[in-house]
Amino acid sequence: MTTISPNFTALSPDRKTLVGCHNLSSAIAIAQGRTPVKEICDETGNIEVAAYRSPSGQYYVKTKDENGTRIDCSNQATARHYLHNGVPAVVAAYYSTLD
């Protein structure tokens, strides 16, 4: 098996790590600190929800926490699954940032 080696190397903005890049645009963005920072969510477990159906027929669930985040579901089975099992905390945290 062959591996493709990166064409460019960028120094991270904190000047602690070298990052291999396959194109110049990525290398420049990393060096300037313009790349998104992946946040690690330490929340685990599931959050309780209540399931609803809108008058137009759209199924959705709302979290029972202080935010009350609405998450649209593709069908009734998905809404029921979330109702019985809860919504993973990571998914609820992601949807709460979209408001």
Backbone atoms as SQL, in Angstrom:
CREATE TABLE atoms (id INTEGER PRIMARY KEY, chain TEXT, resi INTEGER, resn TEXT, atom TEXT, x REAL, y REAL, z REAL);
INSERT INTO atoms VALUES
  (1, 'A', 1, 'MET', 'N', 0.838, -1.172, 0.000),
  (2, 'A', 1, 'MET', 'CA', 0.000, 0.000, 0.000),
  (3, 'A', 1, 'MET', 'C', 0.884, 1.236, 0.000),
  (4, 'A', 2, 'THR', 'N', 0.535, 2.155, -0.852),
  (5, 'A', 2, 'THR', 'CA', 1.305, 3.393, -0.920),
  (6, 'A', 2, 'THR', 'C', 0.546, 4.508, -0.219),
  (7, 'A', 3, 'THR', 'N', 1.271, 5.401, 0.365),
  (8, 'A', 3, 'THR', 'CA', 0.659, 6.554, 1.008),
  (9, 'A', 3, 'THR', 'C', 1.055, 7.805, 0.240),
  (10, 'A', 4, 'ILE', 'N', 0.160, 8.755, 0.230),
  (11, 'A', 4, 'ILE', 'CA', 0.426, 10.016, -0.445),
  (12, 'A', 4, 'ILE', 'C', 0.965, 10.996, 0.578),
  (13, 'A', 5, 'SER', 'N', 2.146, 11.486, 0.337),
  (14, 'A', 5, 'SER', 'CA', 2.739, 12.429, 1.284),
  (15, 'A', 5, 'SER', 'C', 2.245, 13.843, 0.965),
  (16, 'A', 6, 'PRO', 'N', 2.090, 14.668, 1.984),
  (17, 'A', 6, 'PRO', 'CA', 1.609, 16.029, 1.757),
  (18, 'A', 6, 'PRO', 'C', 2.629, 16.856, 0.970),
  (19, 'A', 7, 'ASN', 'N', 2.110, 17.770, 0.167),
  (20, 'A', 7, 'ASN', 'CA', 2.967, 18.627, -0.655),
  (21, 'A', 7, 'ASN', 'C', 3.461, 19.852, 0.094),
  (22, 'A', 8, 'PHE', 'N', 2.703, 20.275, 1.103),
  (23, 'A', 8, 'PHE', 'CA', 3.038, 21.487, 1.838),
  (24, 'A', 8, 'PHE', 'C', 3.023, 21.199, 3.333),
  (25, 'A', 9, 'THR', 'N', 3.772, 21.988, 4.074),
  (26, 'A', 9, 'THR', 'CA', 3.787, 21.886, 5.527),
  (27, 'A', 9, 'THR', 'C', 3.521, 23.269, 6.099),
  (28, 'A', 10, 'ALA', 'N', 2.566, 23.326, 7.032),
  (29, 'A', 10, 'ALA', 'CA', 2.213, 24.606, 7.650),
  (30, 'A', 10, 'ALA', 'C', 2.483, 24.539, 9.144),
  (31, 'A', 11, 'LEU', 'N', 2.891, 25.660, 9.689),
  (32, 'A', 11, 'LEU', 'CA', 3.100, 25.784, 11.122),
  (33, 'A', 11, 'LEU', 'C', 1.814, 26.334, 11.729),
  (34, 'A', 12, 'SER', 'N', 1.302, 25.659, 12.739),
  (35, 'A', 12, 'SER', 'CA', 0.045, 26.085, 13.357),
  (36, 'A', 12, 'SER', 'C', 0.216, 27.473, 13.990),
  (37, 'A', 13, 'PRO', 'N', -0.898, 28.210, 14.173),
  (38, 'A', 13, 'PRO', 'CA', -0.791, 29.569, 14.725),
  (39, 'A', 13, 'PRO', 'C', -0.169, 29.623, 16.116),
  (40, 'A', 14, 'ASP', 'N', -0.330, 28.553, 16.906),
  (41, 'A', 14, 'ASP', 'CA', 0.291, 28.551, 18.231),
  (42, 'A', 14, 'ASP', 'C', 1.775, 28.185, 18.170),
  (43, 'A', 15, 'ARG', 'N', 2.258, 27.898, 16.973),
  (44, 'A', 15, 'ARG', 'CA', 3.663, 27.583, 16.696),
  (45, 'A', 15, 'ARG', 'C', 4.171, 26.356, 17.460),
  (46, 'A', 16, 'LYS', 'N', 3.254, 25.387, 17.657),
  (47, 'A', 16, 'LYS', 'CA', 3.653, 24.176, 18.376),
  (48, 'A', 16, 'LYS', 'C', 3.658, 22.935, 17.511),
  (49, 'A', 17, 'THR', 'N', 2.899, 22.933, 16.421),
  (50, 'A', 17, 'THR', 'CA', 2.810, 21.712, 15.600),
  (51, 'A', 17, 'THR', 'C', 2.954, 22.035, 14.127),
  (52, 'A', 18, 'LEU', 'N', 3.506, 21.082, 13.417),
  (53, 'A', 18, 'LEU', 'CA', 3.585, 21.149, 11.965),
  (54, 'A', 18, 'LEU', 'C', 2.454, 20.308, 11.394),
  (55, 'A', 19, 'VAL', 'N', 1.757, 20.859, 10.416),
  (56, 'A', 19, 'VAL', 'CA', 0.616, 20.178, 9.820),
  (57, 'A', 19, 'VAL', 'C', 0.902, 19.959, 8.349),
  (58, 'A', 20, 'GLY', 'N', 0.775, 18.705, 7.897),
  (59, 'A', 20, 'GLY', 'CA', 0.959, 18.394, 6.485),
  (60, 'A', 20, 'GLY', 'C', -0.300, 18.702, 5.702),
  (61, 'A', 21, 'CYS', 'N', -0.154, 19.370, 4.548),
  (62, 'A', 21, 'CYS', 'CA', -1.316, 19.756, 3.730),
  (63, 'A', 21, 'CYS', 'C', -1.074, 19.310, 2.285),
  (64, 'A', 22, 'HIS', 'N', -2.178, 19.041, 1.604),
  (65, 'A', 22, 'HIS', 'CA', -2.082, 18.608, 0.217),
  (66, 'A', 22, 'HIS', 'C', -2.276, 19.744, -0.779),
  (67, 'A', 23, 'ASN', 'N', -2.706, 20.903, -0.310),
  (68, 'A', 23, 'ASN', 'CA', -2.789, 22.043, -1.227),
  (69, 'A', 23, 'ASN', 'C', -2.368, 23.322, -0.507),
  (70, 'A', 24, 'LEU', 'N', -2.007, 24.293, -1.283),
  (71, 'A', 24, 'LEU', 'CA', -1.465, 25.537, -0.741),
  (72, 'A', 24, 'LEU', 'C', -2.510, 26.332, 0.038),
  (73, 'A', 25, 'SER', 'N', -3.756, 26.318, -0.422),
  (74, 'A', 25, 'SER', 'CA', -4.804, 27.078, 0.265),
  (75, 'A', 25, 'SER', 'C', -5.003, 26.590, 1.690),
  (76, 'A', 26, 'SER', 'N', -4.995, 25.272, 1.885),
  (77, 'A', 26, 'SER', 'CA', -5.139, 24.722, 3.231),
  (78, 'A', 26, 'SER', 'C', -3.955, 25.108, 4.105),
  (79, 'A', 27, 'ALA', 'N', -2.760, 25.046, 3.551),
  (80, 'A', 27, 'ALA', 'CA', -1.563, 25.398, 4.314),
  (81, 'A', 27, 'ALA', 'C', -1.609, 26.855, 4.771),
  (82, 'A', 28, 'ILE', 'N', -2.034, 27.747, 3.889),
  (83, 'A', 28, 'ILE', 'CA', -2.115, 29.164, 4.242),
  (84, 'A', 28, 'ILE', 'C', -3.187, 29.390, 5.301),
  (85, 'A', 29, 'ALA', 'N', -4.342, 28.739, 5.146),
  (86, 'A', 29, 'ALA', 'CA', -5.436, 28.904, 6.116),
  (87, 'A', 29, 'ALA', 'C', -5.029, 28.401, 7.493),
  (88, 'A', 30, 'ILE', 'N', -4.318, 27.292, 7.557),
  (89, 'A', 30, 'ILE', 'CA', -3.859, 26.753, 8.848),
  (90, 'A', 30, 'ILE', 'C', -2.847, 27.688, 9.477),
  (91, 'A', 31, 'ALA', 'N', -1.920, 28.184, 8.691),
  (92, 'A', 31, 'ALA', 'CA', -0.893, 29.076, 9.211),
  (93, 'A', 31, 'ALA', 'C', -1.490, 30.388, 9.728),
  (94, 'A', 32, 'GLN', 'N', -2.566, 30.863, 9.111),
  (95, 'A', 32, 'GLN', 'CA', -3.190, 32.112, 9.530),
  (96, 'A', 32, 'GLN', 'C', -4.241, 31.904, 10.614),
  (97, 'A', 33, 'GLY', 'N', -4.551, 30.659, 10.942),
  (98, 'A', 33, 'GLY', 'CA', -5.526, 30.377, 11.989),
  (99, 'A', 33, 'GLY', 'C', -6.962, 30.526, 11.534),
  (100, 'A', 34, 'ARG', 'N', -7.236, 30.357, 10.247),
  (101, 'A', 34, 'ARG', 'CA', -8.589, 30.524, 9.721),
  (102, 'A', 34, 'ARG', 'C', -9.353, 29.212, 9.589),
  (103, 'A', 35, 'THR', 'N', -8.816, 28.131, 10.078),
  (104, 'A', 35, 'THR', 'CA', -9.517, 26.848, 9.989),
  (105, 'A', 35, 'THR', 'C', -10.436, 26.680, 11.189),
  (106, 'A', 36, 'PRO', 'N', -11.553, 25.976, 11.015),
  (107, 'A', 36, 'PRO', 'CA', -12.460, 25.775, 12.144),
  (108, 'A', 36, 'PRO', 'C', -11.821, 24.928, 13.233),
  (109, 'A', 37, 'VAL', 'N', -12.151, 25.260, 14.456),
  (110, 'A', 37, 'VAL', 'CA', -11.634, 24.513, 15.596),
  (111, 'A', 37, 'VAL', 'C', -12.707, 23.528, 16.035),
  (112, 'A', 38, 'LYS', 'N', -12.359, 22.277, 16.076),
  (113, 'A', 38, 'LYS', 'CA', -13.319, 21.257, 16.472),
  (114, 'A', 38, 'LYS', 'C', -13.428, 21.248, 17.990),
  (115, 'A', 39, 'GLU', 'N', -14.643, 21.536, 18.465),
  (116, 'A', 39, 'GLU', 'CA', -14.880, 21.522, 19.899),
  (117, 'A', 39, 'GLU', 'C', -15.312, 20.125, 20.316),
  (118, 'A', 40, 'ILE', 'N', -14.721, 19.637, 21.370),
  (119, 'A', 40, 'ILE', 'CA', -15.065, 18.313, 21.866),
  (120, 'A', 40, 'ILE', 'C', -16.147, 18.471, 22.922),
  (121, 'A', 41, 'CYS', 'N', -17.279, 17.860, 22.665),
  (122, 'A', 41, 'CYS', 'CA', -18.400, 17.943, 23.589),
  (123, 'A', 41, 'CYS', 'C', -18.234, 16.844, 24.630),
  (124, 'A', 42, 'ASP', 'N', -18.174, 17.241, 25.887),
  (125, 'A', 42, 'ASP', 'CA', -17.967, 16.247, 26.941),
  (126, 'A', 42, 'ASP', 'C', -19.287, 15.735, 27.508),
  (127, 'A', 43, 'GLU', 'N', -20.411, 16.188, 26.936),
  (128, 'A', 43, 'GLU', 'CA', -21.696, 15.721, 27.422),
  (129, 'A', 43, 'GLU', 'C', -21.947, 14.306, 26.918),
  (130, 'A', 44, 'THR', 'N', -22.403, 13.461, 27.793),
  (131, 'A', 44, 'THR', 'CA', -22.727, 12.097, 27.404),
  (132, 'A', 44, 'THR', 'C', -24.137, 11.788, 27.861),
  (133, 'A', 45, 'GLY', 'N', -24.670, 10.715, 27.366),
  (134, 'A', 45, 'GLY', 'CA', -26.015, 10.318, 27.756),
  (135, 'A', 45, 'GLY', 'C', -27.054, 10.860, 26.802),
  (136, 'A', 46, 'ASN', 'N', -28.310, 10.660, 27.177),
  (137, 'A', 46, 'ASN', 'CA', -29.417, 11.091, 26.341),
  (138, 'A', 46, 'ASN', 'C', -30.282, 12.106, 27.080),
  (139, 'A', 47, 'ILE', 'N', -30.926, 12.964, 26.319),
  (140, 'A', 47, 'ILE', 'CA', -31.799, 13.984, 26.876),
  (141, 'A', 47, 'ILE', 'C', -33.237, 13.596, 26.563),
  (142, 'A', 48, 'GLU', 'N', -34.110, 13.720, 27.553),
  (143, 'A', 48, 'GLU', 'CA', -35.519, 13.392, 27.352),
  (144, 'A', 48, 'GLU', 'C', -36.169, 14.403, 26.429),
  (145, 'A', 49, 'VAL', 'N', -37.113, 13.907, 25.612),
  (146, 'A', 49, 'VAL', 'CA', -37.817, 14.765, 24.672),
  (147, 'A', 49, 'VAL', 'C', -39.311, 14.493, 24.718),
  (148, 'A', 50, 'ALA', 'N', -40.059, 15.405, 24.152),
  (149, 'A', 50, 'ALA', 'CA', -41.494, 15.226, 23.942),
  (150, 'A', 50, 'ALA', 'C', -41.730, 15.287, 22.435),
  (151, 'A', 51, 'ALA', 'N', -42.539, 14.362, 21.906),
  (152, 'A', 51, 'ALA', 'CA', -42.784, 14.290, 20.466),
  (153, 'A', 51, 'ALA', 'C', -44.066, 15.040, 20.106),
  (154, 'A', 52, 'TYR', 'N', -44.040, 15.683, 18.931),
  (155, 'A', 52, 'TYR', 'CA', -45.180, 16.449, 18.443),
  (156, 'A', 52, 'TYR', 'C', -45.363, 16.216, 16.948),
  (157, 'A', 53, 'ARG', 'N', -46.560, 16.545, 16.461),
  (158, 'A', 53, 'ARG', 'CA', -46.847, 16.545, 15.031),
  (159, 'A', 53, 'ARG', 'C', -47.511, 17.875, 14.718),
  (160, 'A', 54, 'SER', 'N', -46.924, 18.622, 13.797),
  (161, 'A', 54, 'SER', 'CA', -47.479, 19.929, 13.446),
  (162, 'A', 54, 'SER', 'C', -48.720, 19.744, 12.567),
  (163, 'A', 55, 'PRO', 'N', -49.549, 20.783, 12.429),
  (164, 'A', 55, 'PRO', 'CA', -50.735, 20.679, 11.579),
  (165, 'A', 55, 'PRO', 'C', -50.411, 20.339, 10.120),
  (166, 'A', 56, 'SER', 'N', -49.218, 20.689, 9.678),
  (167, 'A', 56, 'SER', 'CA', -48.826, 20.372, 8.297),
  (168, 'A', 56, 'SER', 'C', -48.342, 18.934, 8.139),
  (169, 'A', 57, 'GLY', 'N', -48.203, 18.200, 9.265),
  (170, 'A', 57, 'GLY', 'CA', -47.783, 16.803, 9.201),
  (171, 'A', 57, 'GLY', 'C', -46.324, 16.551, 9.527),
  (172, 'A', 58, 'GLN', 'N', -45.581, 17.599, 9.851),
  (173, 'A', 58, 'GLN', 'CA', -44.162, 17.443, 10.187),
  (174, 'A', 58, 'GLN', 'C', -44.013, 16.933, 11.611),
  (175, 'A', 59, 'TYR', 'N', -43.252, 15.857, 11.788),
  (176, 'A', 59, 'TYR', 'CA', -42.970, 15.323, 13.113),
  (177, 'A', 59, 'TYR', 'C', -41.723, 16.006, 13.653),
  (178, 'A', 60, 'TYR', 'N', -41.757, 16.330, 14.941),
  (179, 'A', 60, 'TYR', 'CA', -40.595, 16.926, 15.585),
  (180, 'A', 60, 'TYR', 'C', -40.612, 16.588, 17.068),
  (181, 'A', 61, 'VAL', 'N', -39.458, 16.742, 17.682),
  (182, 'A', 61, 'VAL', 'CA', -39.340, 16.532, 19.123),
  (183, 'A', 61, 'VAL', 'C', -38.749, 17.796, 19.732),
  (184, 'A', 62, 'LYS', 'N', -39.092, 18.040, 20.993),
  (185, 'A', 62, 'LYS', 'CA', -38.533, 19.166, 21.739),
  (186, 'A', 62, 'LYS', 'C', -37.859, 18.619, 22.979),
  (187, 'A', 63, 'THR', 'N', -36.666, 19.095, 23.237),
  (188, 'A', 63, 'THR', 'CA', -35.942, 18.639, 24.417),
  (189, 'A', 63, 'THR', 'C', -36.596, 19.208, 25.662),
  (190, 'A', 64, 'LYS', 'N', -36.506, 18.446, 26.757),
  (191, 'A', 64, 'LYS', 'CA', -37.129, 18.870, 28.021),
  (192, 'A', 64, 'LYS', 'C', -36.145, 19.597, 28.933),
  (193, 'A', 65, 'ASP', 'N', -35.072, 20.099, 28.354),
  (194, 'A', 65, 'ASP', 'CA', -34.122, 20.867, 29.157),
  (195, 'A', 65, 'ASP', 'C', -34.515, 22.347, 29.129),
  (196, 'A', 66, 'GLU', 'N', -33.661, 23.202, 29.654),
  (197, 'A', 66, 'GLU', 'CA', -33.994, 24.623, 29.757),
  (198, 'A', 66, 'GLU', 'C', -34.070, 25.309, 28.399),
  (199, 'A', 67, 'ASN', 'N', -33.416, 24.762, 27.383),
  (200, 'A', 67, 'ASN', 'CA', -33.423, 25.389, 26.064),
  (201, 'A', 67, 'ASN', 'C', -34.680, 25.069, 25.271),
  (202, 'A', 68, 'GLY', 'N', -35.212, 23.863, 25.408),
  (203, 'A', 68, 'GLY', 'CA', -36.376, 23.452, 24.638),
  (204, 'A', 68, 'GLY', 'C', -36.112, 23.436, 23.148),
  (205, 'A', 69, 'THR', 'N', -34.998, 22.849, 22.736),
  (206, 'A', 69, 'THR', 'CA', -34.586, 22.829, 21.342),
  (207, 'A', 69, 'THR', 'C', -35.507, 21.931, 20.519),
  (208, 'A', 70, 'ARG', 'N', -35.953, 22.440, 19.378),
  (209, 'A', 70, 'ARG', 'CA', -36.800, 21.665, 18.471),
  (210, 'A', 70, 'ARG', 'C', -35.920, 20.957, 17.452),
  (211, 'A', 71, 'ILE', 'N', -36.159, 19.658, 17.282),
  (212, 'A', 71, 'ILE', 'CA', -35.428, 18.852, 16.305),
  (213, 'A', 71, 'ILE', 'C', -36.444, 18.207, 15.380),
  (214, 'A', 72, 'ASP', 'N', -36.423, 18.573, 14.098),
  (215, 'A', 72, 'ASP', 'CA', -37.333, 17.987, 13.123),
  (216, 'A', 72, 'ASP', 'C', -36.939, 16.544, 12.839),
  (217, 'A', 73, 'CYS', 'N', -37.932, 15.699, 12.654),
  (218, 'A', 73, 'CYS', 'CA', -37.713, 14.285, 12.359),
  (219, 'A', 73, 'CYS', 'C', -38.211, 13.985, 10.950),
  (220, 'A', 74, 'SER', 'N', -37.601, 13.009, 10.315),
  (221, 'A', 74, 'SER', 'CA', -37.983, 12.689, 8.943),
  (222, 'A', 74, 'SER', 'C', -39.310, 11.946, 8.876),
  (223, 'A', 75, 'ASN', 'N', -39.653, 11.210, 9.924),
  (224, 'A', 75, 'ASN', 'CA', -40.913, 10.470, 9.909),
  (225, 'A', 75, 'ASN', 'C', -41.345, 10.141, 11.339),
  (226, 'A', 76, 'GLN', 'N', -42.490, 9.483, 11.451),
  (227, 'A', 76, 'GLN', 'CA', -43.055, 9.156, 12.762),
  (228, 'A', 76, 'GLN', 'C', -42.161, 8.180, 13.521),
  (229, 'A', 77, 'ALA', 'N', -41.548, 7.244, 12.823),
  (230, 'A', 77, 'ALA', 'CA', -40.706, 6.249, 13.479),
  (231, 'A', 77, 'ALA', 'C', -39.500, 6.901, 14.156),
  (232, 'A', 78, 'THR', 'N', -38.914, 7.898, 13.521),
  (233, 'A', 78, 'THR', 'CA', -37.775, 8.598, 14.118),
  (234, 'A', 78, 'THR', 'C', -38.212, 9.353, 15.369),
  (235, 'A', 79, 'ALA', 'N', -39.363, 10.004, 15.304),
  (236, 'A', 79, 'ALA', 'CA', -39.871, 10.727, 16.469),
  (237, 'A', 79, 'ALA', 'C', -40.142, 9.769, 17.626),
  (238, 'A', 80, 'ARG', 'N', -40.721, 8.611, 17.319),
  (239, 'A', 80, 'ARG', 'CA', -40.969, 7.611, 18.365),
  (240, 'A', 80, 'ARG', 'C', -39.676, 7.099, 18.978),
  (241, 'A', 81, 'HIS', 'N', -38.671, 6.878, 18.137),
  (242, 'A', 81, 'HIS', 'CA', -37.375, 6.403, 18.632),
  (243, 'A', 81, 'HIS', 'C', -36.800, 7.408, 19.624),
  (244, 'A', 82, 'TYR', 'N', -36.814, 8.688, 19.255),
  (245, 'A', 82, 'TYR', 'CA', -36.302, 9.711, 20.159),
  (246, 'A', 82, 'TYR', 'C', -37.150, 9.814, 21.425),
  (247, 'A', 83, 'LEU', 'N', -38.452, 9.607, 21.298),
  (248, 'A', 83, 'LEU', 'CA', -39.329, 9.665, 22.450),
  (249, 'A', 83, 'LEU', 'C', -39.011, 8.559, 23.453),
  (250, 'A', 84, 'HIS', 'N', -38.760, 7.348, 22.958),
  (251, 'A', 84, 'HIS', 'CA', -38.486, 6.209, 23.840),
  (252, 'A', 84, 'HIS', 'C', -37.042, 6.174, 24.341),
  (253, 'A', 85, 'ASN', 'N', -36.097, 6.568, 23.495),
  (254, 'A', 85, 'ASN', 'CA', -34.677, 6.443, 23.834),
  (255, 'A', 85, 'ASN', 'C', -34.003, 7.754, 24.208),
  (256, 'A', 86, 'GLY', 'N', -34.632, 8.870, 23.888),
  (257, 'A', 86, 'GLY', 'CA', -34.005, 10.166, 24.131),
  (258, 'A', 86, 'GLY', 'C', -33.088, 10.549, 22.986),
  (259, 'A', 87, 'VAL', 'N', -32.725, 11.799, 22.967),
  (260, 'A', 87, 'VAL', 'CA', -31.812, 12.317, 21.949),
  (261, 'A', 87, 'VAL', 'C', -30.412, 12.347, 22.552),
  (262, 'A', 88, 'PRO', 'N', -29.404, 11.838, 21.819),
  (263, 'A', 88, 'PRO', 'CA', -28.035, 11.918, 22.354),
  (264, 'A', 88, 'PRO', 'C', -27.657, 13.362, 22.673),
  (265, 'A', 89, 'ALA', 'N', -26.972, 13.561, 23.766),
  (266, 'A', 89, 'ALA', 'CA', -26.620, 14.909, 24.226),
  (267, 'A', 89, 'ALA', 'C', -25.797, 15.659, 23.192),
  (268, 'A', 90, 'VAL', 'N', -24.961, 14.953, 22.452),
  (269, 'A', 90, 'VAL', 'CA', -24.130, 15.602, 21.440),
  (270, 'A', 90, 'VAL', 'C', -25.014, 16.159, 20.326),
  (271, 'A', 91, 'VAL', 'N', -26.038, 15.418, 19.920),
  (272, 'A', 91, 'VAL', 'CA', -26.952, 15.887, 18.871),
  (273, 'A', 91, 'VAL', 'C', -27.742, 17.085, 19.369),
  (274, 'A', 92, 'ALA', 'N', -28.250, 17.033, 20.571),
  (275, 'A', 92, 'ALA', 'CA', -28.997, 18.153, 21.124),
  (276, 'A', 92, 'ALA', 'C', -28.127, 19.387, 21.255),
  (277, 'A', 93, 'ALA', 'N', -26.870, 19.214, 21.630),
  (278, 'A', 93, 'ALA', 'CA', -25.956, 20.361, 21.746),
  (279, 'A', 93, 'ALA', 'C', -25.707, 20.984, 20.384),
  (280, 'A', 94, 'TYR', 'N', -25.587, 20.140, 19.354),
  (281, 'A', 94, 'TYR', 'CA', -25.373, 20.664, 17.994),
  (282, 'A', 94, 'TYR', 'C', -26.581, 21.477, 17.539),
  (283, 'A', 95, 'TYR', 'N', -27.779, 20.939, 17.724),
  (284, 'A', 95, 'TYR', 'CA', -28.983, 21.651, 17.282),
  (285, 'A', 95, 'TYR', 'C', -29.221, 22.923, 18.079),
  (286, 'A', 96, 'SER', 'N', -28.804, 22.961, 19.329),
  (287, 'A', 96, 'SER', 'CA', -29.006, 24.174, 20.130),
  (288, 'A', 96, 'SER', 'C', -28.132, 25.316, 19.648),
  (289, 'A', 97, 'THR', 'N', -27.037, 25.009, 18.966),
  (290, 'A', 97, 'THR', 'CA', -26.164, 26.075, 18.430),
  (291, 'A', 97, 'THR', 'C', -26.722, 26.665, 17.155),
  (292, 'A', 98, 'LEU', 'N', -27.682, 26.007, 16.512),
  (293, 'A', 98, 'LEU', 'CA', -28.225, 26.495, 15.254),
  (294, 'A', 98, 'LEU', 'C', -29.299, 27.549, 15.435),
  (295, 'A', 99, 'ASP', 'N', -29.809, 27.696, 16.637),
  (296, 'A', 99, 'ASP', 'CA', -30.907, 28.651, 16.871),
  (297, 'A', 99, 'ASP', 'C', -30.479, 30.073, 16.664);
